[in-house]
């Protein structure tokens, strides 16, 4: 064994340098925390007040506070200090190093030319107004997106379906040029910060490796393409009869939606009747209590029923990263709202864990936005699980068995249809930002034909891609919904198989299993952002994120 002796003076210099860098880093993180935390808390409170009351003054204050937070992150002096400390590589505390890495991304995103940022904000705002004000013109009347969806879902008249679908696509002509210009501005922003393009920048600043995400999407495609093709044949047979036309004549407007992103109504499963007259608050609280997680204080602080002026949707918010967690909802006694409550309180229980005082402020977040989505999806799926319905609402074994098969088919159809739509969205945005000047109309339809197996209307050369508002205003994020679904299935399998030793892992509900809540709390929730998302997943489940369990759950049964 060879022993290398380090001169004492050199050793003292190394210890002194490391100690100094640790101290400087800790002081810098503390300084940023002290500046950001109170503003973020106030901003979250104003957002909550704005969405629960509808009063504009809260939204105005919310925007103002976010500008102040952005000003902190745009400070070039602090950014250079963070960069220097990271590049020196002398931080010995792994948690402190992780905090610096997170701050680096927050600051880097705000180091761009303010004039360029202003252009992007202004262009985005104008686009938002165009989308908000557009109404499809259908047979001499202006109709909303919801009305278009209603026609596509319920009409059996081929001409009406075609006209409604085409009328909605007219928004593309109004916004496509602006989106291309905006994409180029976003790319300009990305290259100014050292990235290839905006798509690459968006993923990397959120902690994702573009190659890793693409590999997951390729894996998912390989595992689901044949199963989807089989379901597509079943859909085509159904719609050929419904619309009294040959399969070869089926067009995008025949699949009961503007984008074929949601499952069509092939299986008539009425689950609403099981929740009619039920108290969804109590069911939600009782379920989480049964797995060992107390959500009663969150329930008390939440705003759960509809009223005038209030936001009509649902979300979970962590006000202060110190335990003040709330849910906004608009409950009615339906299966959809039961699923929404389980979903939003899934976000909430994650926040209970990562808000642990053991975690520094910037670690008190989910490992990635899609990991908290995964927990919400894991629990949100239960509202359609016949076994869960039986356990929580008391229906009979016979009743449960009567709906079980259609429930399974319905959920499988929903998942596979959505997964193919996400393939289109992810690959289109990736390619668009790599070259905004290419033939985007053709790119879009090539992807739609390949992944959704829809026929392109003969001779059509229109910017149909630009009719999806997310491409314009919420770019390079859509894939995270699918990654959340993959992780939900991976967790479903791991918990059922490894923690519960179940022989039917993909159907487990976890009801009454307190060890499940404990495992999630210890291995997922309290970890916060201590680790990169894939390292966290590997530590928890023994392997990195994979699509194989999603395929096991939604393809293996076909």
N, C-alpha and C positions, 0 to 999 in steps of 0.2 A: 504494500500500500504506500503510495507516494503522498507526502504531506507538503503542501505549499504554504510557506510562511509569508504573511503580508506585513510589511513594516508597520510599526505602531502608528507613525504619523499619517501614513496612507489610510489605515483603518479609521483613525479619528476623523480624517477629512471625509471619508465615505459616510460614516455615521452622522457627521455634522451636516453634510449636504442633504442626506435623506431626511434627517430630522427637520431641517429647514424647509425643504420642499413639502413635507407633510404638514407642517405648521402653516405655511403659506397657502397651501391648497385648502386646508380646513378653514382658515380665516376667510378665504375668497368665497367658498361655498356658503359659509355662514352669512357673509355680507349679502350675497345674492338672495339667499333664503329670506333674510330679514326684510329685503326690499320687495320681493315678489309675493310672499305668502299673504300679507294683509291685503294687497291689491287683488290677488286671485280670490280670496275669500269674499271680499266685497263684490267683485264681479259676479261670482257664482250666486251670491244672494240676490243681486239685481236681476240676473237672468231668471232665477226662480220667481221673484216677484212679478217680473214682466210676463212670464208665461202663465202664471196663475191668476193675474188680474187683467192682462191685456193692455195695461197702461204704458204709453209710449215713453214716459219719463224714465222708466226703469231700463228700457232698451237703450235709450240715449246714454244713460250713465254706464251701462254695461259696455257699450262701444268705447266710451271715453276711458274707462279703466283698462280695457284691452290695449288701447294705444299706449297707455303709460307702461304697461307690462312689456310691450314690444320695444319701447324706448330703452328699457333696462337691458334687454337682450341685444339691442343694436349697438351697445357701447363697445367701441373698438378697442379701448384700453383693456377692459376686462377680458374681452375675447382673446387678445394677444397674450395676456397672462395665463389664461386657461390653456391655450395652444402651447405656450412655452413649457408649462409644467408637464403636459402630456408628452411632448417631444423629448424632454429630458429623461423621462422614464425612471424617475427616482422615487415615485410614490410607492411606499411599501404596504400601505393599508389598502386591501383589495376593494373594500366598500367605498373608501374615499376616491379611489381611482375610478370606480364605476360612476360615482356622482359626477366627477369631472368629465367623463366621456358623455354622459347625458347632457350636461351643461354645454359641452362643446357643440353638440348638434343643435341645441336650442339657440345658441348664439350665432352659429354659422348661418342658419336659416334667415337671420336678421341682419346679415352684413352686406346685403345687396345695395346697389345704387337706389336711393330713395325715389328718384324720378322714375326709374324703371318700375319699382314697386307700385308707385302711384298710377302709372299707366295700366298695370295689370289689374289693380283694384278698380279703376274706373271702367275698364273694358268688361270686367266681370260684373260690375254693377249694372251696366247697360244691358248685358246679356240676361241678367236675372230679371230685369224689367220686361224684356221681350218675351221670355218664357212665361212670366207671371201674367202678362196681358193677353197672350195669344189664346184665341178660341177657335177651334175648328169650325169651318162653315160646312154644314151638312144640310142639303136640300133647302137652302135659303135661310137657315137658322144658325146662330152661333151656339155651339155646345161645348161643354167642359170636357176635360180628360176623363172624368168619372162617367160622363154620359157616353163617351166613345167606348169606354170599357164595358158599360152596361149593354150597349148595342152588340158589341162583338161577342159578349158572353151569352146573350139571350136570343138574338135573331137567328132565324134559319133561312133568311132570304139572301141568296148569294150576291145579288146586286147591292143590297143595303150594306152587307158586310164589307164589300169592296169599297164602296163610297165612304163609309165611316173610317176605314183604315187609311185610305188615301187622303181624306180630309185632315186627319191628324198629322200626316207626314208633311203637310205644307209648311209647318214651322221650320223645316229644314232649310228651305230656300231663304228664310229670313235671318237665320243665325249662322249658317255654315261658314260664310266668309269671315265673320267675327271670330268664330272658334279657331279657325286656322291662324288668323292673326294673333289671337291670344296664345295659341300653342307656340308660336314663334317667339313671342315675348317671354313666355315661361322658359323656353329653351335658352334664350339669351340670359335670363336670370341664372339658370343652372350652370351654363358655361362660365359665367362670371365668377361663380363660386367653385369652379374646378371640376364640374361633373360633365359627362358626355351629353346628357340631355335631361329634360325635366322628369321623365319617368324614372330614370336612374336615381336622380337626386331625391325624388319623393320617397322611394323605397329605402334608400340608404339613410336618409335623415330620420326615418321611422325605425331604424334598426334592422332593416331587412336587406339581404343580399339578393339582387335581382336574379342571379343564376340559380340560387337556392329556391326562390319562389317559382321560377320557370320550370325547374326540375319537378317540383311538387305538382304543378299544373299538368306537366307531361305524364307523370305517374297516374294522376287522377284520370286523365284522358284514356290512357291505356287500360285502366281497370274498369271503366264505365262505358266505353264506346259501344261495345257489342250489346250490353244490357239496354242501353238507350235505343239502339237500333231496333231491338225487339219490341220495346215499348212503343216506339214510333210507328211500327207496323200496326200495333193494336190501336193506337190513336187514329191512324189513317183509315183503318177499317170502320171504326166508330164514326168518324166524321164523314166518310164517304156515304154512309147510310143516313146520317143526320141531315146532310145538305143535298142528298140525292144527286151526287155527281161522282164521276170516276176518280179513283185515287190519284191518277196522273193530273187531274185538274185542281187538286187542293193547293191553295195559295196561303200566304202568311195570315191573311185575314180570317182563315177558317179555324184558327187554333185558340180562339177565345181570349185574345189579348193583343195589345199593340206590339209587344216584343217577344211573345212566347217565352216569358221569363217565369211564369207561374203555371202550375199544373192545371190543365183543363178539367172540366167536370165529367170524368169518366165513371167515377164511383159515387153513388148517391149515399153518402154517409151523414146522417143527421145526428151530430153529437150535441147540438145546442140543448136538446131536451133533457140531457143529464145534468145540465147546469142551471136549468130554469128554476128560479126561486131559491137558488143556493147563495150563501154569503161567500163571495170569492175572497174577501179579506181573511175570513176565518180559515178557509181551506188553504190559502197560501201560508198563513202563519202556522197552522197545524202541521202542514207538510214539512216546512223547514225546521220546526221544533222537533219533529220526529227523527230528523237526521242530526239533531244536536246543535242547531244554530238558532239562536233567539233573535227574531226580527221584530219583536213587539215595539221597541222604541222607534224603529224606522217606520213602522206602520203608523204610529201615532203622529209622527212628524210629516207624513206624506199627505198629498192632496189627490184623492182617488175618484172623485165623482164630477160629472159634467156640470158646468154652469156657464152663464153668459160671459163672454170676454176671455174665457180660459182657453189655453192651447188645447186642441182637440185630439192630440196624439198621446204618446207615452214616452217617458224617459226616466232614467235614474241619474241623480246628481250627487256628487260628494262636495259639500259646501266648503269644507275647510281642511280636508285631509286629516281630520282629527276626530272622526266619528259622527259628524253631523251629515248623515246620509238620508236622502229623501227620494221618493218616487212620485212622479206625476202620472196620473192615469185618468181615464174616463169610463169607469167600469159599467158594464151592463152584464146580465147573467147569460153570457154566451160562451161557447168553447173558445172563440178567438180571444176574448178578454181573459179567460182563465189562463190560456197560454201566455198572453201578454203579462199578466201578473207574475207568473212563475219566471218568465224571462227577465223582467225588470228587477225582481227581487234576487235573481241570480247575479245580476250586476251588483246589487246591494251587498250580498253576502261576501262577494269578492272584496269589496271596498272595506267591509268590517275588518277583514284580515290584513290588507296592506296598509291600513291606517294605524297599525301597531306602533306604539311609541318606541319600539326597538328599531324601527326603520327611520332613517333621516328623511327630511321633507321630500326631496326629489326622488326617493325610492318608493314613496307612498302612492304608487300607481300600479296598474296591471303590467305584467311583463311586456305586453304589447296590446294595442286596442283589440286585436282579434282574439287574444286569450280570454279577455273578459266576455267577449261575444260568445266564445265557446261555452263558458259556464252558463250564460244566459240561454243558449240554445239547448244545452244538455238538459236543463230543467224545463225549458219552454216546450220541448217535445212531449212532455208527460201528459199534457191536456188531451192528447189524441191517443194515449196509450190505454187500451181497454182495461188492463190490469190495474192501472193507477185509478181509473174512473171507478172501478169496483171498490178498491180500497178506500177511496176518499168520499165517494157519494153513496156507496151501499147498494149498487145495482146487483142483481143476482148473477150467479155463475152462468146460467143459461143466457141471460141478456148479454153478458160480456162476450160469450162465445159467438153470439149472433152477429156482432159487429166487428169481431176481431180481424177477419180476413180482409174486409173492405178497408178497415183502418190501416192495416199494414200496406195494402196496395196503394192507398191514397198517399200515405207518407212517402213511400218509395217513389211514386210518380212525381210528387212535389220535389223531392230531393234531386232526382236525376234531371228533370227538366231545368231546374235552377242551375245545376252544375254545368250544363252545356251552355247556358246563357252566360255564365261567368267566364267560360272559356273564350267566348266571343269578345266580351268586354275587355278582359285582360290582354288578349293578344292584339286587339285593335289599338288600344291606347299605347301599348309597347311599340307597335310599328308606326303609329301616327307620330309619336314624339321622336322616333329615329329619323323620320323624313316626312314632315308635314306637307311637302309639295307633291307627294306621290298621288296616284289616283285613289283617293280615299273611298269613293263610292264603290269602286270595284273591290277594293280590299275588304270593305264591310260585307258585301254579299258573298265573297269567297269564303269568309269565315262563317257566316250564317249558314251557307249551304253545307259546309264541312262539319260543323259542330252541332247545329240544330236540325240539320237535314230538311230545311225548308227550301221550297222552290222559289227562285227569283222570278218576279213577274216579267214576262217577255218584254224585252226592249227597255227595261227600266234602268235609268242612269241618273238617279237623284241622290242628294246627300241624306239618305235615311239614317245614317249613323249619328247625325247631328240632332235628331229628334229625341235622343236620350239625354236628359238634362245633366246627368252625372258626368258625362264626357266634358261638358262645358264648364260646370260649376263645382263639381266635386271629383276632381281628376285623380286617377292612379290610386284609388282606394278600394274599388269594388271587389278585388280578389280577396280582401280580408274577410268578407262575409263567408267565402268558401273555405278559407283556412280555418275559420271558426268552426264550421261544420265538420271538417276533418278532425280537429282536436276534440270536439264533443264526442265523436264516435270512438276516438282513441281512449279518451277518459272513461267512456261508458264501458268499454271492453276491459280496461285495466282494473277499474274499481270492482266490476262484477266478477272478474276472473281471479284477480289476485287478492283483493281485500275480502270479498264475500264468498269466494270459491263456488260461484254459481255455475250450473250446467246449462244455463240459457242466458248468457251475458248480454245479448243485444236487446232483451226484452225486460230487463230488470228496472224496477222503479225506485229502489233504495228506501222505500217507505219503512220507517221504524228502525233504520240502521244507523245508529248514532256514530258508529265507527267511520261511516262514509263522510259525514260532516267533519269529523276530526282529521281524517286523512286529507281532505281537500284544504282544510284550514292550515295544516302543517306543511303540506307539500306544494300548494299552489298559492293560496291567498296571502299568507303572511310573508311569502318570499318577495312580494311586490316586484320591483324592478332590479332586484339584487343581481340578477343574471340576465344575459341575453335570452330571448324567448325560447330558442331551441335548446339552449343549455338547461333552462328551467324545465322544459318538457322532458328532456332526457333524464334529468335527475329524478323527476317525479315518476315517470313510466318506464324507465330503462331503455328508451330509444327516442330518437329525434322524431319530429312530426312526420307522419306518413299517411298516405291515402288508403292503405290496405284495410284498416278497420272500418272506414267509411264504406268501402266496397263490400266488406264482410257484412255490414249491416244492411246495405241497400241494393246490393247486387247478389249476394249469396243466397238471398231468399227467392230469387226469380227462377 
